[in-house]
Amino acid sequence: MFTGIVEELGTVESIETQAAGSRLKVRCSTVTADLAEGGSIAVNGVCLTAIAPRGDSFSADLAPETLRRSNLGALRAGSRVNLERPLSPAGRLSGHIVQGHVDGVGEFLSLDGLGADNWWLRIRVPSELDAFLVYKGSIAIDGISLTIAALEGDVLSVTIIPHTYRNTTLGGYRPGARVNLECDILAKHVEKLLRKLDWKSGLTVEKLRENGY
């Protein structure tokens, strides 16, 4: 489990096409301090398995499914990536619960200055994710835990504070770029539960109790 609090900006050293999928190598230093072979690491919000971790790099295999459902296939040597290690049992949940399982890919529309190095980020989101998005709810964008500030049709907006702007990949994107989106896991569970309720019979206190409320 991750929290969406980016620890380090890494740099892609290489991405090699294989018979099935690709192998990614990332240059970094902070997240490799206690990274073991087979350990989990979030790269742009995608949970990957570390291979050959070194003091200054690690590699990871990207399955065809990962390449289809995320923006990792668009990475090139020199690309910057957001990195986060899993939450330790003694750690603080500073962001929100992030699994590293991408729900869809959004389109980067704009990043407009608000003054004092604060920014207004707009992302077009796939229609199938709409049910999980609420005003002031949480969303992970390329592995960054953010709070939804506005929802207008299929466009989601968030405010980017100076620290986030300086310490993540957001400042390097251009309109049309693809970004990984992971919705709040709690919203996904609630949406499924509500779909299972028999609304035709009406909502009652007993029905709410039967469903754990």
Buried (B, 14 or more C-beta within 10 A) or exposed (E): BBBBBBBBBBBBBBBEEEEEBBBBBBBBEEBBEEBEEEBBBBBBBBBBEBBEBEEEBBBBBBEEEBBEBBBBBEBEEEBBBBBBBBBEEEEEBEBBBBBBBBBBBBBBBBBEEEEEEEBBBBBBBEEEBEBBBEEEBBBBBBBBBBEBBEBEEBBBBBBBEEEBBEBBBBBEBEEEBBBBBBBBBEBBEEEEEEEEEEEEEEEEEEBEEEEEE
